[in-house]
């Protein structure tokens, strides 16, 4: 990235009736790389589109080993999948757009889990990146 470049990453996290889209804005400014996450989620679980929006505070990405880029670079084969498949990421840069696909709900669920783990590195105290637990009650 060059100074003042901005890249947008759209994480399409929806599955079945759960709709959530995270927008990650990565900007290089003053020799620092800044990340700002905005979370937009339908709170009804009924596709009524009653949105909750959470714009998180910007954080500086240390990125000493290019770990931010590596998260996506390791998944580059997903850009070659069938466009009729589900999507997980869309990366928009000034010169290019990459779309990353998933294959079925199980694959998408696994990728969402990996995304949450990845984002907790940058927002460790943010509950929006803690997977929802399932409680099974005994009868």
RARATA-V87303 format. One record per backbone hydrogen bond with DSSP energy under -1.0 kcal/mol. NH is the residue of the N-H (numbers start at 1). CO is the residue of the C=O. E is the energy in kcal/mol with one decimal. If there is no record, write none. Layout:
# RARATA-V87303
nh:NH co:CO e:E
nh:NH co:CO e:E
This chain:
# RARATA-V87303
nh:4 co:28 e:-3.0
nh:5 co:2 e:-2.3
nh:7 co:26 e:-2.7
nh:8 co:92 e:-2.5
nh:9 co:24 e:-2.8
nh:10 co:90 e:-3.2
nh:11 co:22 e:-3.2
nh:12 co:88 e:-2.1
nh:13 co:11 e:-1.1
nh:13 co:20 e:-1.9
nh:15 co:18 e:-2.1
nh:18 co:15 e:-2.7
nh:21 co:40 e:-2.8
nh:22 co:11 e:-2.2
nh:23 co:38 e:-2.9
nh:24 co:9 e:-3.3
nh:25 co:36 e:-2.8
nh:26 co:7 e:-3.0
nh:27 co:34 e:-2.3
nh:28 co:5 e:-2.1
nh:29 co:32 e:-2.8
nh:32 co:29 e:-1.6
nh:34 co:27 e:-3.4
nh:35 co:59 e:-3.2
nh:36 co:25 e:-1.9
nh:38 co:23 e:-2.1
nh:39 co:54 e:-2.7
nh:40 co:21 e:-1.9
nh:41 co:52 e:-2.5
nh:42 co:19 e:-2.5
nh:43 co:50 e:-2.5
nh:52 co:41 e:-2.7
nh:54 co:39 e:-2.7
nh:56 co:37 e:-2.7
nh:59 co:35 e:-2.7
nh:61 co:33 e:-3.2
nh:66 co:63 e:-1.3
nh:70 co:66 e:-2.4
nh:71 co:67 e:-1.5
nh:73 co:69 e:-2.8
nh:74 co:70 e:-2.3
nh:75 co:72 e:-1.3
nh:76 co:73 e:-1.4
nh:78 co:75 e:-2.4
nh:79 co:76 e:-1.9
nh:80 co:77 e:-1.4
nh:85 co:82 e:-2.5
nh:88 co:100 e:-2.8
nh:89 co:100 e:-1.1
nh:90 co:10 e:-1.7
nh:91 co:98 e:-2.9
nh:92 co:8 e:-3.3
nh:93 co:96 e:-2.9
nh:98 co:91 e:-2.3
nh:100 co:89 e:-2.9
nh:101 co:78 e:-1.8
nh:102 co:86 e:-3.0
nh:108 co:104 e:-2.1
nh:109 co:105 e:-3.0
nh:110 co:106 e:-2.0
nh:111 co:107 e:-2.2
nh:112 co:108 e:-2.5
nh:113 co:109 e:-2.0
nh:114 co:110 e:-2.0
nh:115 co:111 e:-2.3
nh:116 co:112 e:-2.5
nh:117 co:113 e:-2.0
nh:118 co:114 e:-2.5
nh:119 co:115 e:-2.9
nh:120 co:116 e:-1.9
nh:121 co:118 e:-1.0
nh:122 co:119 e:-1.1
nh:123 co:119 e:-2.4
nh:126 co:123 e:-1.6
nh:129 co:126 e:-1.7
nh:130 co:127 e:-1.8
